[in-house]
Amino acid sequence: MTKFLIDEDMPRATARILRSRGHEVLDVRDCGLRGKSDEEVYRYALQEQAIIITGDFGFGNLLRRPLGTHPGIVIAHFPNKVSANEMNRRLDTALKGR
């Protein structure tokens, strides 16, 4: 089972969809990390061995977070006009098999 950490810029419904697929899901809003820095969220994800799902491009800095040094980071960036339902549908499709 894969463990995910949902960043605060993602819809809460994302956690429900991932849980329905049998994954363990944490949400920064429920972990005392609301408003915390990317670095604090990143350290928590490392501690929990969780893949971060975020819309924040700051997590994509490979110099600060090289591949192979963390469980994973998914940057889900969608145009503002995309609904939360559509975003979650696309994420669900992209993460099938995880």
C-alpha positions in Angstrom: 0.0 0.0 0.0 1.3 3.4 -0.9 1.2 6.3 1.5 0.4 9.8 0.2 0.6 13.3 1.8 -1.8 15.7 0.3 -0.6 19.3 0.3 -3.0 22.1 1.3 -3.3 23.4 -2.3 -5.1 20.2 -3.3 -8.8 19.4 -2.9 -9.7 17.4 0.2 -11.6 15.1 -2.1 -8.2 13.9 -3.5 -7.7 12.0 -0.2 -11.1 10.3 -0.4 -10.3 9.0 -3.9 -6.9 7.7 -2.9 -8.4 6.1 0.2 -11.0 4.4 -1.9 -8.2 2.7 -3.9 -6.8 1.4 -0.6 -4.0 3.9 0.0 -3.1 5.4 3.3 -3.5 9.2 2.9 -2.5 12.1 5.2 -3.5 15.7 4.6 -1.3 18.5 5.8 -4.4 20.3 7.1 -5.0 17.5 9.5 -1.3 17.0 10.5 -0.7 20.5 11.9 1.1 21.6 8.8 -1.4 24.2 7.4 0.6 27.3 6.4 4.0 25.6 7.1 6.9 25.9 4.7 7.6 23.5 1.9 10.6 22.3 3.8 8.6 21.4 6.9 6.0 19.6 4.7 8.9 17.8 2.9 10.5 16.7 6.2 7.2 15.4 7.5 6.7 13.4 4.2 10.2 11.9 4.6 9.5 11.0 8.2 6.2 9.3 7.2 7.7 7.8 4.0 4.8 9.4 2.0 4.6 10.6 -1.5 3.7 14.3 -1.7 0.8 15.3 -4.0 0.9 19.1 -4.5 0.3 21.8 -7.0 3.3 23.7 -5.8 6.1 23.9 -8.4 8.6 24.6 -5.5 8.6 20.9 -4.7 10.0 20.2 -8.2 13.4 21.7 -7.5 15.7 18.7 -8.3 18.7 20.4 -6.7 17.0 20.6 -3.3 15.1 17.3 -3.6 17.0 15.0 -5.9 15.4 11.9 -7.3 16.0 8.8 -5.1 16.2 10.8 -1.9 12.5 10.7 -1.1 9.5 8.5 -1.7 8.2 10.7 -4.5 6.6 14.0 -5.3 3.6 14.4 -7.7 3.1 17.9 -8.9 -0.5 18.1 -10.1 -0.8 21.5 -11.8 -4.1 22.2 -13.6 -5.5 25.4 -15.0 -7.8 27.3 -12.6 -10.8 26.6 -14.7 -10.5 22.8 -14.1 -12.9 21.7 -11.4 -11.8 19.7 -8.4 -13.8 16.7 -9.7 -12.0 16.8 -13.1 -8.6 17.2 -11.3 -9.3 14.2 -9.2 -10.5 12.2 -12.1 -7.2 12.9 -14.0 -5.1 12.2 -10.9 -7.0 8.9 -10.4 -6.3 7.9 -14.0 -2.6 8.9 -13.7 -2.1 7.0 -10.4 -3.8 3.8 -11.4 -1.6 0.8 -10.6 0.2 2.6 -7.7 
